[in-house]
Amino acid sequence: MTTPEIATRLAEYCRNGQFEAAQKELYADNAVSIEPEASPAFAKETKGLQAIIEKGHKFEGMVETMHSCDVSQPLVAGNSIAFVMNMDMTMKGQPRGQMGELCVYQVKDGKIVEEHFFM
């Protein structure tokens, strides 16, 4: 799969809240996920597809209700993909709120090898 094809599939999965399906299809087994320094719930860096999937389960367990997840059209430059994701959600024990982040991905050999989130 080409980087533009991966970008289109990834954005579609994210718009539908199908993060694990995206990871299983599009990520390399040795992928790395990098969170912003300000993320208190997660380690700065998570290595390996299975660990990334488990991190996603932890995040889902913290969410009471996902009201919407909007994803911009992806930008592609070489082997890099970027889009803005805005989530309207209620976290457990907290009031409803919005979270916006810039999501940047690196592709190598037809698979995502790195995701990096900026808030």
N, C-alpha and C positions, 0 to 999 in steps of 0.2 A: 504494500500500500504506500502511496506517495504521501509526503507531508501535507499537501492540501487536502487529500482524501481523509487523512487522519484528523486534520483540523475540523473538517465538516462533521465527521462521525462523532468526535469528542464533544463538540458544541451541542449536537443533537442529544447525545446521551445526558449531558449536564442539564440542558433545558428540561428534560423529562425526569430529572432526579435519579437517573440510573448510573450512579457513580461507580458502583462495583462492577456492573456489566462493562462499562468503559475500560476500567482497569484490567479486567480479565481478557478483553479482546485486544486492547491497544497498547498495553504496557509491557515492557521487557521484564523478565524475571528478576533482573538486578537493578530495577528502577530505583531512583532516589527521590524522596519528597522533602522539600525544604519549606518550613513554616516561618512566618515573620517572628522576629525576636519577641514581639508583644504577645505571642500566643501562650497563655499560661497553662493550657490543658494538654499541650503536646510538646514532644521533644523538638528541638530545632531541626533535626535531620532524622528521617526514617529511611532505612535501607532495605530493599527487597520487596517484591510484589506482595507477598503474604503479609508482611508487616504493614504495608500501606493499606491493604484491605482491612486489617484489624484496626488501624487508626480510623478508617472510615466508619467502622462499626461503633467505635467509641464516640465519635462525633454524633452519629445518628442516635445513640443512647442518651445524649445530652439535649436533644431537640424534642420538645413537646409537640410542636406543630410547625411544619414547613408550609407557609402560606403561599409563597411563590419563589421561583428561582429564575431570574432573567439572565440571559447570556447574550453578549454582543456578538456581532459577526466576527469570526476569527480573522486575525491578521497573520499572514505567513511571510516569513523572510528566510530563505534558505531552508535550514532544518529547524527553525524556531517557529513556534505558534504562540499567540497571545490573544486573550480576550478578557473582557470585564465581566465578572459575575456579581450580581446583586441578589441577595437572599433576604426575603421578608419572613421572619420566623419568630417563634416563641420558644426560648430555651427553658428547660425545666427550672421552676422556681424564680423565673425572671419575667419582666414585662415584655410584651412584643417589641421587636426592634428590627433594624435593618443592618446588614453587614455587606459591605462592598469590598471586592478585592480584584487585583490584577492577577491573572493566572498566566504563567509563562511556562512553556513546555519545550523540551529539546527532543528531537527525533534522531535515531540512528538505526540504520538497517531496518527501516519500516516499523519501528516500535518506539514508544515514548520511553526515554531513559531517565528523564528528570522532569519533575514538576516543581515550580517555585512560586509561592504565593506572596503577594505584597498587599498590605492594607494601608 
